Amino acid sequence: MKDPDCAVIIPARYASTRFPGKPLALLAGKPMIRHVCEKAAASKAGIVAVATDDRRIADAVESFGGTAVMTSPSHPSGTDRIAEALGKLGGNFDLVINVQGDEPLIPTSVIDELIDVMRADPALPMATVAVPGNRATMTENNVKVVFGADGNALYFSRSMIPFLRSGGTECGVWLHWGIYAYRRSALEKFVSLPPGKLENAEKLEQLRALENGISIRVVTSNLQSIGVDTPEDLAAAEKRLAENDRTN
C-alpha cells in the first residue's frame, strides 16, 4: 500500500568531477536516473521526484514520464537541494526519503524498510542504512559508521572506525549507505543550520545533524548495491544487471 504522505526525492547533478553527466549515462540501454526512479516508484512512497539543477536531466526524466523539479545550482549539499524541491512539490509530505541518483541498483525493499522504521517511531527525526564492510579493502572513499546500543549513529567517518588496536577485539565495521529518511521538521531544521566543523573536515553532510543534536537511526542490512561514481562503477553495475537477468 502506498504512503501518500511520503515522498522519495532523488537529487541529481550533471556536473561531477569524476564522471560528468553520470545521471544520463546509459545502463542496459536506459539512462541511469531512470533505473533509480523505477526502483523508487516500486516502493511504498506516494510520489517520486528528481531534484536537479540541469535542464538536460529534467528533460530526460520527463521523457519517461517521471517528475522533475528544477532547483538552484548553488546548493552545498543534496539535502539542501531536496528541501527546495519539497517546497516546490507542495503537498503535506511529512516523510522524505533521499535516494541518491547514482544508485541504480538500490533495492526497493531498503526504501520500504526505512519508511517502515520511521512510521513505527514518530519520534525519529532521521534514519539511514549501513551494511557490513571489509576492513581490509575499505578506503577513504568508503564512509564508515559506528552506532550505539540504541541503534543511533555515534559518528560517520572516512577514516577507519572503530580502529582495531593491537590486542583489541574485532567488532566488525559498517559501511554507510547514503540513503536517508527525514521527518519533514528535521529536514527543515537541518537546512537552516550552517555546515559545522566536522562536516567541513570530513566533507560528510550527515555530521551536520549529529553536531546539532539531530539523531540518526541506523538500519542494518545485508543487501548490496553499486554506487556509480566512475565509468568503471557503471561497467560493474552493467555486469551485475546482466548477472541478475541470467538468474531470474
Residue pairs with C-beta under 8 A, 6 or more apart in sequence:
1 44
2 44
2 45
2 46
3 44
3 45
3 46
3 95
3 115
3 119
4 46
5 46
5 92
5 93
5 94
5 95
6 44
6 45
6 46
6 93
6 94
6 95
6 96
6 97
6 115
7 45
7 46
7 47
7 48
7 49
7 86
7 89
7 91
7 93
7 95
7 96
7 97
8 40
8 43
8 45
8 47
8 48
8 49
8 96
8 97
8 99
8 111
9 48
9 49
9 50
9 51
9 69
9 82
9 85
9 86
9 89
9 96
9 97
9 98
9 99
10 33
10 36
10 37
10 40
10 48
10 49
10 50
10 51
10 98
10 99
10 100
10 101
11 50
11 51
11 52
11 78
11 79
11 81
11 82
11 85
11 98
11 100
11 101
12 23
12 33
12 50
12 51
12 52
12 54
12 57
12 101
13 23
13 52
13 53
13 54
13 101
14 20
14 21
14 23
14 24
14 52
14 53
14 54
14 56
14 57
15 54
16 22
16 229
18 229
18 230
19 25
19 228
19 229
19 230
19 231
19 233
19 234
21 56
22 32
22 102
22 228
22 229
22 234
23 31
23 32
23 33
23 52
23 57
23 60
23 101
23 102
24 31
24 32
24 33
24 56
24 57
24 60
25 31
25 32
25 228
25 231
25 234
26 32
27 35
27 104
27 234
27 237
27 238
27 241
28 35
28 238
28 241
28 242
30 64
31 60
32 101
32 102
32 104
32 228
32 234
32 237
33 50
33 57
33 60
33 61
33 101
34 60
34 61
34 64
34 66
35 104
35 105
36 99
36 100
36 101
36 102
36 103
36 104
36 106
37 48
37 50
37 61
37 64
37 66
39 99
39 103
39 104
39 105
39 106
39 107
39 108
39 111
40 48
40 97
40 99
40 106
40 108
40 111
41 48
42 108
43 97
43 108
43 111
43 112
43 115
44 111
44 112
44 115
45 97
45 111
45 115
46 93
47 67
47 89
47 91
47 93
48 66
48 67
49 66
49 67
49 68
49 69
49 85
49 89
50 57
50 58
50 61
50 66
50 67
50 68
50 69
50 101
51 69
51 71
51 78
51 81
51 82
51 84
51 85
52 58
52 61
52 68
52 69
52 70
52 71
53 70
53 71
53 72
53 73
53 75
53 81
55 70
57 68
58 68
58 70
59 68
61 67
61 68
62 68
69 84
69 85
69 88
69 89
71 81
71 84
71 85
71 88
72 81
72 84
75 81
75 84
76 195
76 205
77 205
78 98
78 100
78 205
79 98
79 180
79 182
79 187
79 190
79 191
79 205
80 191
82 96
82 98
82 182
82 187
83 187
83 188
83 190
83 191
86 93
86 96
86 184
86 187
93 184
94 183
94 184
95 115
95 118
95 119
95 181
95 182
95 183
95 184
96 181
96 182
96 184
96 187
97 111
97 114
97 115
97 179
97 180
97 181
97 182
98 179
98 180
98 181
98 182
99 106
99 111
99 179
100 106
100 178
100 179
100 227
102 227
102 228
102 229
103 178
103 179
103 225
103 226
103 227
103 228
104 226
104 228
104 237
105 225
105 226
105 237
105 240
105 241
106 179
106 225
107 223
107 225
109 223
110 129
110 177
110 179
110 221
110 223
110 225
111 179
113 129
113 219
113 221
114 127
114 128
114 129
114 179
114 180
114 181
114 219
115 181
117 124
117 127
117 181
117 217
117 219
118 124
118 127
118 181
118 183
121 217
124 183
124 215
124 217
125 182
125 183
125 185
125 186
125 209
125 214
125 215
125 216
126 180
126 181
126 182
126 183
126 186
126 209
126 214
126 215
126 216
126 217
127 180
127 181
127 216
127 217
127 218
127 219
128 145
128 153
128 176
128 177
128 178
128 179
128 180
128 181
128 206
128 216
128 217
128 218
128 219
129 176
129 177
129 179
129 218
129 219
129 220
129 221
130 145
130 147
130 174
130 175
130 176
130 177
130 218
130 219
130 220
130 221
131 174
131 175
131 177
131 220
131 221
131 222
131 223
131 224
132 172
132 173
132 174
132 175
132 222
133 142
133 144
133 172
133 173
133 174
133 175
134 173
135 160
135 164
135 170
135 173
138 144
138 160
138 173
138 175
140 158
140 159
141 158
141 229
142 158
142 175
143 156
143 157
143 158
143 175
143 176
143 178
143 204
144 156
144 157
144 158
144 159
144 160
144 161
144 173
144 174
144 175
144 176
145 153
145 155
145 156
145 157
145 161
145 174
145 175
145 176
145 218
146 153
146 154
146 155
146 161
146 162
146 174
147 153
147 154
147 174
147 218
148 154
151 217
151 218
151 219
152 215
152 216
152 217
152 218
153 206
153 210
153 215
153 216
153 217
153 218
155 161
155 207
155 210
156 176
156 202
156 204
156 206
156 207
156 210
157 202
157 204
158 202
158 203
158 204
160 173
161 173
162 171
162 173
164 170
174 218
174 220
176 206
177 221
177 225
178 227
180 206
180 216
182 190
186 209
186 214
189 212
189 214
190 208
190 209
190 212
190 214
193 208
193 212
195 205
195 208
196 207
196 208
196 211
196 212
197 211
198 204
198 207
198 208
198 210
198 211
199 205
199 207
199 208
199 211
206 216
209 215
209 216
210 216
226 233
226 236
226 237
226 240
227 233
228 234
228 237
